[in-house]
Amino acid sequence: MAGNTMYLSGFSGFVPPLGYITDDIQTQTHFALRNILDCLQAAGMGWGNLVSINAYLGNLDQIHQVMEVYRRYFPKDPPALTIMQQSPDNPDNRPLIQFSGIAVRSSTE
């Protein structure tokens, strides 16, 4: 946190209680977004506070699968989204997706 701004980075689909990352891009996306929500809630915020999110994909061919999950979390008024390729020359990209983002707590919260 820096004042009313929270900077989020390195959120993957890692499942802490189970200690693993699945090989399914949609499941990784779901768990990564859930991990972000847990962090937001710990700071007294929610999805409405998230103003931008960056998705780093190991394979841009999976963008449609990622967007299916993303749209479930943000059916309307989604935060700004940027999608980038991570380490395209690394065939063993794990996790398959990672997120960073920015959330802002309004002065009225």
C-alpha positions in Angstrom: 0.0 0.0 0.0 1.1 3.5 -0.8 -1.5 5.8 0.7 -4.8 4.7 -0.8 -3.2 2.8 -3.7 -2.4 -0.9 -3.6 0.1 -2.4 -6.0 -0.4 -6.1 -6.8 2.3 -8.2 -8.5 3.2 -11.8 -9.1 -0.3 -13.3 -8.7 -0.4 -16.8 -10.2 -2.8 -19.7 -10.0 -0.7 -21.3 -7.2 -3.0 -22.9 -4.6 -1.3 -22.3 -1.3 -3.1 -25.0 0.8 -2.5 -27.6 -1.8 1.0 -26.5 -2.8 0.7 -26.9 -6.6 -0.2 -25.2 -9.9 -2.5 -27.0 -12.3 -1.6 -27.3 -16.0 -5.1 -26.0 -17.0 -5.0 -22.3 -18.1 -8.6 -21.6 -17.1 -8.1 -23.1 -13.6 -4.9 -21.2 -13.2 -6.7 -18.0 -14.2 -9.5 -18.7 -11.8 -7.1 -19.3 -8.8 -4.9 -16.3 -9.7 -8.0 -14.0 -9.7 -9.2 -15.5 -6.4 -5.7 -14.9 -4.9 -6.0 -11.2 -6.0 -9.5 -11.0 -4.4 -8.2 -12.4 -1.2 -5.5 -9.8 -1.1 -8.0 -7.0 -1.9 -10.3 -8.2 0.8 -7.5 -8.3 3.4 -7.0 -4.6 2.7 -10.7 -3.9 3.0 -11.2 -3.6 -0.8 -13.0 -5.6 -3.5 -13.2 -5.9 -7.3 -14.6 -2.3 -7.6 -11.3 -0.9 -6.3 -9.3 -2.7 -9.0 -8.5 0.0 -11.7 -6.0 -1.9 -13.9 -4.8 -5.4 -14.3 -1.9 -6.9 -16.4 -2.0 -10.5 -17.5 1.3 -12.1 -18.5 0.7 -15.3 -20.6 3.1 -18.0 -21.4 1.2 -18.6 -24.7 -0.9 -15.9 -26.3 -2.8 -18.6 -28.1 -4.6 -19.2 -24.8 -6.0 -15.7 -24.6 -9.6 -16.8 -25.5 -9.6 -19.3 -22.6 -8.3 -16.7 -20.2 -11.0 -14.2 -21.3 -13.8 -16.7 -20.7 -12.8 -16.8 -17.0 -12.0 -13.1 -16.8 -15.5 -12.1 -18.1 -17.1 -14.3 -15.4 -15.3 -12.2 -12.8 -15.9 -8.9 -14.5 -19.2 -9.2 -16.4 -19.5 -5.4 -16.6 -17.3 -2.4 -15.8 -14.0 -4.4 -15.8 -10.8 -2.8 -14.8 -8.4 -1.8 -17.7 -6.7 -5.0 -19.0 -3.3 -5.3 -20.7 -2.3 -8.8 -21.9 1.4 -9.5 -22.6 3.5 -12.5 -23.6 6.0 -13.6 -20.9 9.3 -15.3 -21.9 8.1 -16.5 -25.3 11.3 -18.5 -25.9 10.9 -20.5 -22.7 8.9 -23.7 -23.5 8.4 -24.4 -19.8 6.5 -21.3 -18.7 5.1 -22.0 -15.3 2.8 -20.6 -14.2 0.9 -20.3 -17.5 -0.5 -16.9 -16.4 0.5 -14.2 -13.8 -1.2 -11.0 -12.9 -0.2 -7.6 -11.6 -2.5 -4.7 -11.0 -3.4 -1.5 -9.2 -6.3 -1.0 -6.8 -7.4 2.4 -5.3 -9.3 3.0 -2.2 -11.5 6.0 -2.6 -11.3 8.8 -0.1 -14.9 8.0 0.9 -14.3 4.4 1.9 
